[in-house]
Amino acid sequence: MKEAANVLGIELLDHFIVSDTKWLSFKEIGLL
């Protein structure tokens, strides 16, 4: 995903996954 953003010239700041009870930040867990 980060590479695709770079190809498009977009700065990827974070990516979130959200469910009914939880959320996950890729940046927070070190994936970005």
Backbone bond lengths (Angstrom), bond angles and torsions (degrees), N, CA, C in turn:
res aa  C-N    CA-C-N  psi(-1)  N-CA   C-N-CA  omega(-1)  CA-C   N-CA-C  phi
1 M - - - 1.436 - - 1.520 110.12 -
2 K 1.330 115.85 -42.51 1.466 119.34 179.96 1.531 110.71 -63.90
3 E 1.319 116.94 -40.69 1.468 120.71 178.96 1.529 111.01 -64.87
4 A 1.325 116.84 -40.44 1.468 120.40 177.94 1.525 110.68 -62.25
5 A 1.315 117.15 -40.78 1.466 120.96 177.92 1.527 110.16 -62.93
6 N 1.326 116.99 -41.74 1.463 120.66 178.76 1.528 111.42 -62.08
7 V 1.332 117.02 -42.05 1.463 121.12 178.97 1.530 110.46 -60.48
8 L 1.328 116.24 -37.49 1.465 121.05 -179.20 1.524 112.90 -84.39
9 G 1.329 116.48 -4.13 1.457 120.09 -179.88 1.516 113.42 75.91
10 I 1.337 115.92 26.83 1.465 121.63 -178.89 1.527 108.67 -108.61
11 E 1.325 116.67 134.80 1.459 120.56 175.93 1.526 108.66 -84.25
12 L 1.328 116.54 118.76 1.462 121.71 179.43 1.521 108.42 -88.70
13 L 1.319 116.89 111.67 1.462 121.74 -176.89 1.522 112.03 -88.85
14 D 1.327 117.96 -36.70 1.457 122.16 -179.18 1.520 108.28 -169.52
15 H 1.322 116.02 167.37 1.457 122.31 174.44 1.518 106.49 -140.12
16 F 1.321 117.31 132.71 1.462 121.58 -177.70 1.519 111.03 -116.23
17 I 1.328 115.06 143.83 1.458 122.55 168.57 1.523 105.21 -118.11
18 V 1.324 116.30 126.70 1.464 121.31 -175.01 1.525 109.49 -124.47
19 S 1.350 115.69 133.25 1.464 120.95 174.15 1.526 108.62 -122.52
20 D 1.308 116.50 -173.38 1.467 120.56 179.72 1.523 112.37 -62.97
21 T 1.325 117.33 -32.83 1.468 120.25 -173.34 1.521 114.84 -118.67
22 K 1.339 118.27 -13.54 1.465 120.87 -174.89 1.520 111.00 -139.94
23 W 1.331 115.00 166.77 1.460 121.51 169.77 1.520 107.65 -143.03
24 L 1.323 116.21 156.35 1.456 122.36 -177.42 1.518 109.16 -137.69
25 S 1.315 116.07 130.50 1.460 122.35 177.17 1.526 108.24 -107.50
26 F 1.329 117.07 121.38 1.462 120.40 178.18 1.525 110.88 -61.22
27 K 1.323 117.04 -37.96 1.462 120.61 -179.54 1.531 110.79 -64.92
28 E 1.330 116.05 -41.65 1.456 120.92 -177.58 1.526 112.29 -63.43
29 I 1.333 117.58 -33.91 1.463 119.87 -178.54 1.528 112.50 -96.56
30 G 1.334 116.51 8.04 1.455 120.60 172.82 1.514 116.13 86.16
31 L 1.316 118.52 14.66 1.461 120.25 178.76 1.518 112.83 -85.64
32 L 1.334 117.73 -9.47 1.463 121.40 176.11 1.500 109.75 -123.69
